[in-house]
C-alpha cells in the first residue's frame, strides 16, 4: 500500500513539473478557428518585412515550427516546398515562422530550396500572440502548429497535431475544400 501512495504522489508531482516546464512565462490563450488572426510584422530570411495585412484577400498558411535544420522541421518545410505550385493555384501564401534568426532561416532556405518566406520571430511575440510559444529541452521555441487564415483575416483551420510528412497534403486538401465553398 505504501508503494502505491508513493507512486501516485510521484506521478502527480511529475505531471505538475511537466506542466510548469511547458508554460514557464509563456501563458497566453491560443487563438482558434473563427478568431481574427493576430497581426504581426516580421523579417524574412532576406531581411524583407512581412505582415499579415500584406496578404489580405488571399489564403495564408502560417506554420510555426521549433527549429531550423531539425529532422521534423526539415521534412515539414520540404513537403510545403514540394506542393508550392498547388498552393499558388489556390491563391495561398505559405509563411514559416520560428524563433530562429534571419541568418539561420537564410541558410535553411538555401539548403533546401524553400520558395517561401521564413519569418524570424526572435523575440517570440508572434508565437505568443498565436499561443504557440513554449519551452522544450531548455529552449524557448514555437510549437509545431499551423493556422490556415482566410482572405477575410480569420482563422479557417487550426492544426494542433502536426505530422510533418503528412501535414502539407492535409492543409492542401482542406484549402481546396474551403476555397471552393
FILUM-928819 format. One line per 10 residues: number of its first residue (from 0); their letters; for each residue z negated, y negated, x negated of C-alpha. Coordinates in Angstrom, 1 decimal, always signed. Layout:
<recs>
NUM	A	Z,Y,X ~ ...
</recs>
This chain:
<recs>
0	XXXXXXXXXX	+0.0,+0.0,+0.0 ~ -0.9,-2.4,-2.8 ~ +2.5,-1.8,-4.3 ~ +4.4,-2.7,-1.1 ~ +2.5,-6.0,-0.8 ~ +3.3,-6.9,-4.4 ~ +7.0,-6.1,-3.8 ~ +7.1,-8.2,-0.6 ~ +5.4,-11.1,-2.3 ~ +7.8,-10.7,-5.3
10	XXXXXXXXXX	+10.8,-10.7,-3.0 ~ +9.6,-13.8,-1.2 ~ +8.9,-15.6,-4.5 ~ +12.3,-14.6,-5.8 ~ +14.0,-15.9,-2.7 ~ +12.1,-19.3,-3.0 ~ +13.1,-19.6,-6.7 ~ +16.7,-18.9,-5.9 ~ +16.8,-21.4,-3.0 ~ +15.2,-24.1,-5.1
20	XXXXXXXXXX	+17.5,-23.3,-8.0 ~ +20.6,-23.8,-6.0 ~ +19.5,-27.0,-4.3 ~ +17.7,-29.0,-7.0 ~ +18.6,-32.6,-6.5 ~ +21.7,-31.6,-4.6 ~ +20.6,-31.8,-1.0 ~ +23.4,-33.0,+1.3 ~ +24.7,-31.9,+4.6 ~ +28.0,-30.1,+4.3
30	XXXXXXXXXX	+31.0,-31.5,+6.2 ~ +32.7,-29.1,+8.6 ~ +35.7,-28.6,+10.8 ~ +36.3,-31.6,+13.1 ~ +34.4,-34.1,+10.9 ~ +36.2,-37.1,+9.4 ~ +36.8,-36.2,+5.7 ~ +34.7,-38.3,+3.3 ~ +36.8,-40.8,+1.3 ~ +36.9,-40.6,-2.5
40	XXXXXXXXXX	+38.7,-42.2,-5.4 ~ +39.0,-40.0,-8.4 ~ +41.2,-39.9,-11.6 ~ +43.5,-37.0,-12.2 ~ +44.4,-35.3,-15.4 ~ +46.9,-38.1,-16.2 ~ +44.5,-41.0,-15.5 ~ +46.0,-41.8,-12.1 ~ +43.6,-42.7,-9.3 ~ +43.8,-40.8,-6.1
50	XXXXXXXXXX	+42.1,-41.5,-2.8 ~ +42.2,-39.6,+0.5 ~ +43.7,-42.7,+2.1 ~ +46.8,-42.2,-0.2 ~ +47.6,-39.0,+1.7 ~ +47.3,-40.2,+5.3 ~ +50.0,-38.8,+7.6 ~ +50.2,-35.6,+5.6 ~ +48.1,-32.5,+5.2 ~ +45.7,-32.3,+2.2
60	XXXXXXXXXX	+44.4,-29.1,+0.7 ~ +41.3,-30.3,-1.1 ~ +39.9,-27.4,-3.1 ~ +36.7,-27.6,-5.1 ~ +36.2,-25.2,-7.9 ~ +33.5,-24.7,-10.5 ~ +35.1,-24.9,-14.0 ~ +38.5,-25.2,-15.7 ~ +39.8,-22.1,-17.6 ~ +37.4,-19.6,-16.0
70	XXXXXXXXXX	+38.9,-16.5,-14.5 ~ +38.4,-17.2,-10.8 ~ +39.3,-20.8,-11.1 ~ +42.5,-20.0,-13.1 ~ +43.5,-17.3,-10.5 ~ +43.0,-19.7,-7.6 ~ +44.9,-22.6,-9.3 ~ +47.8,-20.4,-10.2 ~ +48.0,-19.0,-6.7 ~ +48.3,-22.6,-5.3
80	XXXXXXXXXX	+50.9,-23.3,-8.1 ~ +52.9,-20.2,-7.1 ~ +53.1,-21.4,-3.4 ~ +53.7,-25.1,-4.2 ~ +57.1,-25.2,-2.5 ~ +55.9,-23.7,+0.7 ~ +53.1,-26.3,+0.8 ~ +55.6,-29.1,+0.2 ~ +57.8,-27.9,+3.0 ~ +54.8,-28.3,+5.3
90	XXXXXXXXXX	+54.1,-31.9,+4.1 ~ +50.9,-30.8,+2.3 ~ +49.4,-32.1,-0.9 ~ +47.2,-29.9,-3.0 ~ +44.3,-31.6,-4.8 ~ +42.0,-29.6,-7.0 ~ +38.5,-31.0,-7.8 ~ +35.8,-30.1,-10.2 ~ +33.1,-31.9,-12.2 ~ +35.1,-31.4,-15.4
100	XXXXXXXXXX	+36.6,-34.5,-17.1 ~ +40.2,-35.6,-17.1 ~ +40.8,-34.2,-20.6 ~ +39.7,-30.7,-19.6 ~ +41.9,-31.0,-16.5 ~ +44.9,-32.0,-18.5 ~ +44.6,-29.0,-20.8 ~ +44.0,-26.7,-17.8 ~ +47.1,-28.1,-16.0 ~ +49.2,-27.8,-19.1
110	XXXXXXXXXX	+48.1,-24.3,-20.0 ~ +49.0,-23.0,-16.5 ~ +51.8,-25.3,-15.4 ~ +49.9,-26.7,-12.5 ~ +52.2,-29.1,-10.5 ~ +49.4,-30.9,-8.5 ~ +46.6,-33.3,-9.3 ~ +43.3,-32.0,-10.7 ~ +40.7,-34.7,-9.9 ~ +37.8,-35.3,-12.2
120	XXXXXXXXXX	+34.6,-35.8,-10.2 ~ +32.5,-36.2,-13.3 ~ +29.6,-37.8,-11.5 ~ +29.7,-35.3,-8.7 ~ +29.9,-37.9,-5.9 ~ +32.8,-36.3,-4.1 ~ +31.3,-32.9,-4.4 ~ +28.0,-34.2,-3.0 ~ +29.8,-36.0,-0.1 ~ +31.5,-32.7,+0.9
130	XXXXXXXXXX	+28.3,-30.7,+0.4 ~ +29.5,-28.5,-2.4 ~ +27.6,-29.8,-5.4 ~ +25.3,-27.1,-6.7 ~ +23.5,-25.7,-9.8 ~ +24.7,-22.5,-11.3 ~ +23.8,-20.9,-14.6 ~ +22.0,-24.1,-15.7 ~ +25.1,-26.3,-15.0 ~ +25.9,-28.7,-12.1
140	XXXXXXXXXX	+29.2,-27.6,-10.6 ~ +31.2,-27.7,-7.4 ~ +31.0,-24.6,-5.2 ~ +34.3,-22.8,-4.7 ~ +35.2,-24.2,-1.2 ~ +38.3,-25.7,+0.3 ~ +38.8,-28.3,+3.0 ~ +42.2,-28.4,+4.9 ~ +42.4,-32.0,+6.0 ~ +44.8,-33.0,+8.7
150	XXXXXXXXXX	+47.2,-36.0,+8.8 ~ +44.5,-37.7,+11.0 ~ +41.9,-37.5,+8.2 ~ +39.8,-34.9,+9.9 ~ +38.8,-31.5,+8.5 ~ +41.0,-29.0,+10.3 ~ +39.6,-25.9,+8.4 ~ +36.7,-25.4,+6.0 ~ +36.8,-22.3,+3.8 ~ +33.3,-21.5,+2.6
160	XXXXXXXXXX	+34.0,-18.0,+1.3 ~ +37.0,-18.0,-1.1 ~ +38.6,-15.0,-2.7 ~ +40.7,-16.7,-5.5 ~ +43.6,-14.2,-5.4 ~ +44.0,-14.4,-1.6 ~ +43.0,-17.9,-0.9 ~ +46.2,-19.8,-1.2 ~ +48.0,-17.4,+1.1 ~ +45.2,-17.7,+3.7
170	XXXXXXXXXX	+45.3,-21.5,+3.6 ~ +49.1,-21.5,+3.8 ~ +49.1,-19.2,+6.8 ~ +46.5,-21.4,+8.6 ~ +48.6,-24.5,+7.7 ~ +51.7,-23.0,+9.1 ~ +49.9,-22.3,+12.4 ~ +48.3,-25.8,+12.5 ~ +51.4,-27.7,+11.5 ~ +53.4,-26.1,+14.4
180	X	+50.8,-27.0,+17.1
</recs>
